[in-house]
Amino acid sequence: GDWSSDVCSSDLKEFLATLMDTRMAAKSVKTLLLLGESTAQWLISSQQDISLDEGVYPLSDTATALVIPSLTEMLADSDCKRVAWGTICRYLSCSSV
């Protein structure tokens, strides 16, 4: 039922977050590019509201996630490419990459 799928989903999110944190720390990752809001909602803290309009989210003290439209969205609507480019440019202009 719904309860068991929520538990599995919650466990999977926790596992993925832990795996991502461990891998990012081991490789000194500073930026993670996430394609699509649904991907971001799986990997970014549930306390943050995910929006393509914002696009830049802290993952840790040293890492940032850039959330851009999914490839499918960009292929279907060319305006989504502008959103993706805007997010990348905002990040680059505000960081010392």
Beta strands, then each sheet from edge to edge (+ up, - down):
strand 1: 31-35
strand 2: 56-58
strand 3: 64-68
sheet 1: 1+ 3+ 2-
end
